[in-house]
């Protein structure tokens, strides 16, 4: 009997999927390619459910004869392996900027072997993307969100995070996409959290207050979040922070190897800042690792050597010690505008360690693209404070315009309309 190939993520199974499989069965034995997490990442669609779960759901369908793990988004090799000359797919990929190139490749292959592509009218009012965008936070528990970062690192390897400071900033980060690019996660910055509350960035804002704000962000988003833990406080206090962060679904905490009253790192040597000893900071990391209850939660060591005028060798020595103490990644920080010290650190580090995640925050060296940093060996790029800075600029400009013009009419061109706000929020609930 003729074999028919059907490919998909199969994260959420609903009537449109059932209809495609039902139609496919009329043409022959249905072989289904189930995209692995790696293949899903190629189309910026890390599924909520792991491969084994998605495969078992499809395998149990009465129309399916066989399933194949599909290791690429296109799946030409799996199509060849299946022996099928007919491919069935929903017609939704014809005009999709991510999926259309995949369609073109498959069509070219089928033409070369005398095969056929059959496209089934798709239920555009109900798609997996629609479900994810409209009910994303409802489908994510704290435990599933906590696991997202490690899953992303193992599959996508290059991640772009950006600062959020309230629920609407989280919604914007989750929903916006340009030319197939997306934000992979959110960064909770102590600077922007403090500023949002009208307080200086000196660890004066209690962690309970920050975690409560993050919980509100989590209620309307599904992306993983990395928490800026400043110094982490005393080792005994850091243990409680780890437990609290892990419990609400934060994926990772980053702590810096400084001690004493917190000063913003970008001030560098302009103010007195003291770096902790390797022994003390390593002890703090070990205490944090002992406190966590899951394997997925990550503790990342932020190295301040370059901020404080020390050399790359000191930063590398500390990175080795912190990783040996249990750190799940290292963040290397610098205030130099050329970024050469960061690139040099990554280059040397990667020669001896190909695995440990490297996190960078290019606030001062922002002329370097994310792609350049990824190609050098960085895994996560964090844009650490830009949404708050942009919102402060816009609010100040609007307030001044109202005062200057004695009316608000002149500000309208700079603002979302009320209708746009309502429609934007409606699209998230």
N, C-alpha and C positions, 0 to 999 in steps of 0.2 A: 504493500500500500504506500502511496505517496506520503512523504514526510513534510511537515509544515513547521517553520521556525517562528517563534514569537519571543520577543525580548522585552525586558522591563525591569524596573526596580522592585515593584510589588510591595511597597511599604504599607500602603493602605489599599485594601482590596474592596472594590465596590462594583456597582452594576456595569460601568463602562468596561472594566476589566473582564468581568464575567461574559459580557457580550462579545468581546474580541475572541476569547477562548472558545466560546460556543460557535462563533462563525468559523474559526480556524479549524475546528473539528470536522466541519463539513467538507474540507478539502483533503483531509488525511490525518495521519497520526501526529499529534501536537507535541513538539519538542520545545521546551521553554528555556530560554537563557535568563538566569537570575543574576542581575548585576551584583558583583562583590562590592564591598565598601570602597575599594580602590577605584573600581569602574564608576561608581556613583560620584566620587569626588571629581572625576573628569568633567561632569556636567553640573558641578556645584550643588550636589543634592545628597549630602550625607543622610542616610535614612535614620528614622527613629529606632527601627528594629534591626537587630543584627542579621547577618546573612542567613544563619541556620533557621531563624524564626521565619524569615520571608520565604525561604526555600520550602519549609515544611507546609506553609499555607498553600503555596502553589501546587506542591506535589499531591496534596490531598484533593485537588479539584478533579472532578470526574472526567473532564475533557482532556486532561494532561497525561500523556504517555510516559514522558521522560523530562527530567530537568538537568540542565548543565550549568555549572558555575561560569559566569561570563566575566572575564578578567579585564576587559576593556569596554568602553562605552559603545564602540562601533560593533565589536563582536564578530568580525569576519572569520577569525580562526574557529570560533565556536559554531558559526554557521556552516563552515566547511566540515567540521567534525560531525555535525548532525546529519549530514547527507541530504539536507533539504534544498529544494530548488524554488520553494515558495516561501516568501516572508509575509507575515500578516502584521499590520501595525495600525494604530489609530491614525486618522488623518490630521491629528493635532500638531504633528511635527513639521508640516509643510512650511509654515511661516514662523516657526520658532527659531530665534537666532542661535540658540545653542544646539538644538536637535536637527536643524535642516542640513548642516554639513554631514552629520551622521547618516541621514537619509540618502544624501547624494552618494556617499561612499558605498552604501549597501546597494543602491540602484546600479551603480557602475559595475559592481561585482556580479550582480544578478544578470545584467546584460551580457557580461563576458561568458557566462555559462548557460545562457538561454533560459534563465530563471524568470520569476515573476514576483512583483511586489503588489500586494493587495491591501488597500487602505480602507479601513472601516470608519464610517462617520462616528466621531467622538462626542461624548457628552461634555460640551464646553462649560456647562453650568456647574459641573462637579468634577474637579480634577484633584490629583494629589497635591499640586501646588496650591490650589485654592484652599484645600483643607488645611494645609500647613500654615498658610498666611492668615487664615481667619480663625483658626483654633489652635495655633501653635502652643500657646502657654497652657492650654487645657490638656494637651497631650504629653506634657513633660512633667515628670515628678522630680523631686530633688535628686534622687539617686540616678535617674537617667541623664539629667543635665550634668551632674558631677562627672559622669563617664565620658561626656562628649569630647573634652579636650584631649584625653589620651587617644581616643578613637581617631580624632582628626589628625593628630601628630603621627599616628601609625599609618594613616592612609594618604593624607594630603601633604604632610611634611612642611609646607610653607603656609603660614597663617597670618592674616592681617586682623589686628584688634584695634579698637578705637574706644576712647573714653566715653562713658555715660555717667550722668549724675542725677537723673530722675527718670520716671517711666517714659515720658515722651521722647527723650533722647534715645532710650533703649529701643523704642518702636521704630524710630527713624533708622537707626543702625541696622536693625533686623530687616527692614523692608527695602531699603534703597539698593539698587544695583545698576551698574553702568557697563555696557559692552561685555556682559557675562561675568564681571567682577563683583564680588560681594565682600562684606565683612564677615569674618569667621567667628568673631566673638567680641566680648565687651571687657573694658578695663575700668575698674573702680579705683579712681585716683584719690589719694588722701588730700592732694592739693585742691582738686575741684570739688570734692565733698565738703572740705572745710570752707572754701570760698562760697559755695552754694548756701552755706549756713551763716555766712557773714563773719567767719572766724579765721584767725591766722593759721597757717600750715605748720603747726608746732605740736601735733598730736594732741591738741586740746579737745578735739571732737571724739567722744567716746566710741569705742568699737560697736557697742550695742546700738547706738544711733545710726551708724553707718550700715550695719547689718540689717536694721529695720528698713532703711531706704532701699537696700538691695532687694529685700523681700518684695517690696512694692514693684520694683523693676521686673523681678521674676514673674510677677502675676500677669504680665502682659507680653512677655518675650519667651523665647526658647533657646537662645544662643548661650554657649558657655561663658562664664565670667572669671577673670583673674582679678584677685584682690590685692591692692597695694597695702601691705601690712607695716609700712615704715620700718622701724627697727625690730618690731615684734615684741618690744618691752622685755621684761625679765623672762628668763626661760620658763619659769612656772606659769607666768601670765600667758606666754605664747601658747602653751599647751591648751589653755581654755579657748584662745582664739581659733586654733586649729579645729577643735571639737565643734565650736559654734559655726564656723565657716563650712565645714564638711556637712553638718546637719542640714543646712538650708540649701545645699546644692552648689556652692562655689567650687569650681574645678581646681583652683590653685591659689596659693598665697605667695607673694614675693616679699621677702624681708631683706633689708640692707644691712651691711656689716659696719654700721656706725653705732656709737653709743652717746649718751648724754642728751641734752635738749635737742630735739629735732630741728634741723635747719634745712631749707630746700637745697637739694644737691646742686642745682644750677648756679647757686651763689658761689660754689667752689671754695677757693681759698680766700675769698673776700671777707668771709666770716670764719670764726673758729669752729671747725668741725673735727671730730675725733673718730678715727677708725677703730673698731673693736679688734681685739687680738684674734688670731686665727683659732686659738684654743677655745676662747670663750664663745665665739660665734659658731664653731663646729659643735660645741656642747648644746647650744640653743637649737641647732638643726636636729640633732639627735633626740632631744627632748620633744620636739614637734613631731618627728616621725613616730616616736613611741606613743604619742597621744592619738594619732589618727586611727580610725577603725576600718577604713576601706583601703584597697590597693590602688584605687583610681586617683585619690586626692594627691595633689602635687605640692611640694614645698620647693620653691625656687630661690636660690641665693643670689642676691644683688651685690655685685662687687663695686666698691666705691674708690678703688685705688686710683684710677685715672682722674676722677673728680678732685681728689686731694693732692694731686701733683706727683704721685708715685709712678713708677714705670710699669711697662707691660709685664715684665718678669714677676713683679709683685702680684699683679692681677692673676697671672697664670698659676703662681704658687697657691694663691688662695682658692682658685677654682678647683684645683686638684684636691685640696684639703676638704673643701665643702662637699664635693661629690663623694669623697671617701666617707664623710660623715652622714651621707644619706640624701643629699640634695638631689632632686629630680631634674634639675636644670640650672643654668646660670644666666643671670642677666648682667651684661657688661654695660656700664654707664660712662658717659663722657660729656663734658660741656664744650669741648673744642668744636669749632665750626666746620673744620675741613673733614672731620670724620675719619682721618687716616689712621688714628690710633685704634679705633673700633675695628676697621677692616683688617689691620695688622693682627690684632688680638684674635679675631675669628680665624684668620688664615693659619696662625701658629697653633691655635687650639685644635682646629680640625685635622691637622697633621697627625695628632696623637689620639684624638677622640672623635670618631665619626658618628657617635650615637647620641650623646647627651644633648638635649635641646639647648640652643642658645637664643636668648631673648634680647632684643635691642629696642631702644626708644630714641628715634632720630629727631628729637625736638630741636637741637641746635644744628645738626648736620642734615637738615631736611632737604637739601639739594640732591642727596643720594636717593635714588628710587628704591622702592620696596624690592623690585626685581633684582637690582644690583646687590642688595643686602642678602637676599635669598641665594643668589648665585655664589656669593662668597662663602656661605655656610650658615647663615642665620635661619632659624626656624620660625620665630614669631617676631613680627614687627608691631610695636604698640605706638599708636598716635595718641599721646597721653593726656592732652588737655584741650584739644582744639574745638570740640563742640561747646564747651563752656565759654571759652574765649570768644568764639564767634557769637554766641548768644548775648554775652555782655556787651560786645561791640554794637550789635544790632539794637539792644534795648537802650543803651546810652544815646545812640544816634536818634532813635525814635523819640525818646524823652526830650532831647534838645530841640528837635524839630517842632514838637508841640509847643514848647515854651517860646521858641523864636517866632513861629508863625501865628501864635495865639489860636491855634485850631489843630485838629488831627487830620484834616483832609489831605495834607501834603505827605503824610506818612503811608497812605494807602498802597502806593505802588511798591513799597518795601515790605508789605505785610501779607500774610495769608488772609484771605477773606474768611469770615465766620463760616460760610458754607464749605470752603475748602477744609477748614479745621474739622468740622463735623463729619465730612465725608472721609477724611483721613483716619479719624478715630473709629468711625463705624467699620472701616475696613479691617480693623484689628480685633473686633469683639465678636 
